């Protein structure tokens, strides 16, 4: 297992300055994030979610092929007159996507994230790999500077941002950076999944990590037998299935009778 570093982890080969402060000054301290429905909140402040998804990605039936990922700022608003009292300021960060025709496309991964603005790190892809006799492993790759409005969405040469592999003990995943340093690990169970971030992170990298974690959870749900069965049932209405089965039974009965007559 990779050792956990106490130094601030920063994105590689990207612009690090955020406003007038240095990334180290802005680093987000280690925090445990809890996904509960559509809200993602620090474990020690469940009433103040920091992120919000447009819909519950762990629910079945699935509600779409994309989902917005927002940041919720509970601090003092810049314009108190136009901001409703007690309402957090909402800032769109990402769009998580899983196209319905993903298996037939080569221009985008089956699961990916696009940045809503140029202020983010860039567009992010989730690559899934299933080693023999092992649980699924994931690699998170970055196309720096790309956003949802870019065409193509991804560079030909992408950079590894994170990896997520199952820990030896149990089924929880451990997240490491491109240099193999442990960044976070997963804990908890549905309906309250947890991401335990173990090191200080530059804010944009923290945002990307939490979004990538949500994308991995979405992958687990969408690729489950339950979700695929539900999708198949929705593509094939029960009435059509019953009608088809009825015709098949009648046909089988006729064939059986003819076979009996032929053998008489």
C-alpha positions, -999 to 999 in steps of 0.1 A, spaced: 0 0 0 13 35 -9 22 56 21 1 87 28 19 120 24 11 149 46 21 175 20 -4 193 -1 -11 175 -34 -13 197 -64 -23 191 -100 6 184 -123 15 207 -153 -15 230 -148 -19 266 -137 -18 265 -99 -26 301 -90 -62 308 -79 -67 345 -76 -41 362 -55 -35 333 -31 -11 304 -35 -25 269 -38 -9 259 -5 -27 287 13 -60 276 -3 -55 239 3 -85 221 17 -78 201 48 -84 164 50 -122 158 52 -146 129 51 -174 135 25 -207 117 28 -230 111 -2 -266 110 9 -291 110 -20 -281 141 -41 -261 159 -14 -224 155 -5 -216 170 29 -187 169 54 -193 142 79 -189 167 107 -214 191 91 -242 170 75 -266 200 74 -243 220 52 -236 201 20 -207 213 -1 -218 196 -34 -251 186 -50 -260 163 -78 -290 170 -100 -303 135 -93 -294 104 -72 -269 85 -93 -272 54 -70 -309 51 -76 -327 26 -99 -342 33 -123 -316 56 -136 -329 91 -145 -307 102 -173 -274 100 -192 -259 132 -176 -261 149 -142 -250 183 -131 -226 186 -102 -227 219 -83 -208 235 -55 -228 250 -26 -212 280 -8 -227 286 26 -205 316 33 -216 353 33 -230 362 -2 -213 390 -21 -247 406 -28 -270 401 2 -298 422 -13 -304 398 -43 -295 366 -24 -323 348 -5 -316 346 32 -302 312 43 -298 299 7 -263 288 -3 -247 302 -34 -247 276 -62 -219 273 -87 -219 248 -115 -186 228 -116 -191 198 -137 -214 176 -159 -211 139 -152 -220 118 -183 -227 82 -193 -240 83 -229 -266 57 -238 -246 48 -269 -213 48 -251 -203 13 -262 -206 23 -299 -185 55 -295 -148 61 -298 -147 99 -292 -156 98 -255 -152 73 -227 -183 54 -214 -181 75 -182 -167 110 -182 -168 145 -167 -168 179 -185 -159 211 -168 -186 238 -167 -160 266 -169 -124 273 -178 -116 277 -141 -116 239 -136 -88 216 -142 -103 203 -175 -123 174 -188 -120 140 -170 -124 105 -182 -129 73 -162 -113 42 -175 -125 9 -161 -103 -22 -162 -112 -57 -149 -81 -78 -141 -86 -115 -141 -100 -128 -108 -99 -93 -93 -124 -65 -87 -128 -36 -112 -100 -10 -112 -103 26 -124 -80 52 -138 -90 89 -139 -74 108 -168 -73 146 -174 -74 167 -206 -62 200 -190 -80 232 -199 -108 215 -217 -145 223 -209 -179 211 -220 -178 235 -249 -146 221 -265 -146 199 -295 -132 173 -292 -138 170 -255 -106 151 -248 -70 154 -259 -53 125 -277 -26 125 -250 -42 126 -215 -26 127 -181 -33 104 -153 -50 122 -123 -60 94 -100 -63 56 -97 -89 37 -77 -82 1 -67 -98 -22 -41 -79 -25 -9 -68 -59 2 -90 -59 32 -127 -56 22 -141 -42 -9 -135 -5 -3 -115 14 -29 -82 33 -22 -75 64 -43 -40 74 -53 -25 102 -73 -4 99 -104 27 92 -83 11 64 -63 6 85 -31 -26 76 -12 -51 105 -15 -83 90 -1 -102 58 5 -139 49 4 -159 38 34 -196 34 44 -224 16 27 -255 27 7 -274 49 12 -245 68 29 -213 63 9 -182 80 22 -149 93 8 -122 98 34 -97 123 20 -64 118 38 -43 147 26 -46 184 20 -57 191 -16 -57 221 -38 -94 231 -42 -98 223 -79 -82 189 -73 -105 182 -44 -135 191 -65 -122 168 -93 -116 139 -68 -151 141 -53 -167 143 -88 -146 113 -100 -157 94 -69 -193 101 -77 -187 90 -113 -172 57 -100 -203 51 -78 -225 59 -108 -205 33 -128 -212 7 -101 -249 14 -101 -254 17 -139 -234 -15 -146 -252 -36 -119 -275 -65 -129 -304 -46 -113 -300 -15 -134 -295 -35 -166 -326 -56 -159 -346 -24 -153 -333 -8 -185 -342 -40 -205 -377 -40 -190 -382 -4 -199 -371 -11 -235 -394 -40 -237 -429 -32 -223 -446 -60 -203 -475 -61 -228 -451 -67 -257 -433 -95 -237 -466 -112 -229 -478 -109 -265 -446 -123 -278 -446 -152 -252 -482 -160 -262 -473 -162 -299 -443 -184 -291 -464 -208 -270 -490 -211 -297 -463 -217 -323 -446 -243 -301 -480 -260 -295 -487 -263 -333 -452 -277 -339 -457 -302 -312 -490 -313 -327 -475 -316 -361 -447 -337 -347 -471 -360 -330 -491 -364 -362 -460 -371 -382 -449 -398 -358 -483 -415 -358 
